[in-house]
Amino acid sequence: MLTRRHLLAGAAAGSAALLLPGTASAARPGTTTEQGWLDWIAAYRQDVSVLIDDGDGRRAARNPDVRRVLASSIKVVHLSAYAESRLDPREQIRVGDWDAHHPFVADGRAHFQALNWLGVPCDDYGIAKDPEQRVPLARLAEAMILFSDNAATDYLRVRLGDPALQRAAARGGWFRPDTRSLGGEVLMLMMPEYAPPPGSPVAVRRAMGDAVARRFVRDPALRAEAFKRWPDMPGTSDAQWPWIKGHGRGSASELFALHRSIAKGLYAPAREILAKPLSDRVPPGASEVLFKGGSLPRTLTIGLSVRWPGGRSGTAAVLLTGVSDQDMQNALPLVDLVLAALSDPARFTALERALR
């Protein structure tokens, strides 16, 4: 079942982990309904990237090739590489090795909830009380999607390797996705002395984030320092935005391509996991909904497909920038809008009109 926790948490460097206050402006469209999101899209088209195809002859786009912050939507790449790999889903993973990728905070308590889901006793920071406890590898892949667990994402990235992630994404039509360490992003926000100067090339930031993430896994002193430092990390969306806008980016076209390929039959194990979050929101007559979304301050993203018996599938990629803290609380009506557009020609037309 999808909750706001599943959709919004876990991207990296804050998002739902922080209690961002947020106040709605009277001049902004309300987003508590599908119509409200249509009004928002029409009012802020420059902040919208969408590519949508209902699989029945209708297709619409707005800024599909503009690169925007992806947040946790990138995790469909890691899931695809896992699905393609020869890793044994039954392999028993030491929970302490999974925990080692979790910098205590800034994931919307995703790791904490994933451990609770698995019945693993942990402290309030999401660190297992018994690091020797074991869980099947398949559960980490599910936790990455169901709870948007960044630690599971980084663990799988290390196990699979970036070349495997790049190959899996390319097979689905997404070339050279930005698969940097999510934990590294959090650590650099928390401890800026490990980060590059503002405006540094993407490759430099990625390399420095990966380096501090690797050190965090193996260096108890750095882990202790991070634990002391996290209460002082930037705590509002305004304070976090200068950092967030340098996070991993991609386009709606790229995200669409991989989701479309999965919906059409590529990576069946990935499709099975993507079908879990919205299993209670399948439109009438459809067989399943495949979903992974994400959020960071001012950023809301969706990759989604609807599949019908007989082979039809519709896919949408939605990347929004400039989303207020208040609007972030209303993500479910946006998801429902996308589902309706893929399922109902009239609703598709309404979205197409808002995008023009």
Secondary structure by P-SEA (a helix, b strand, c coil): ccccccccccccccccccccbbbbbccccccccaaaaaaaaaaccccbbbbbbcccccccccccccccccccccaaaaaaaaaaccccccccccccccccccccccccaaaaaaaaaaccccccccccccccbbbbaaaaaaaacccccaaaaaaaaaaccaaaaaaaaaaacccccccccaaaaaaaaacccccccccccaaaaaaaaaaaaaaaaccaaaaaaaaacccccccccccaaaaaaacccccaaaaaaaaaaaaacccaaaaaaaacccccccccccccccccccccccbbbbbbccccccbbbbbbbbbbccccaaaaaaaaaaaaaaaaaaccaaaaaaaaaaac
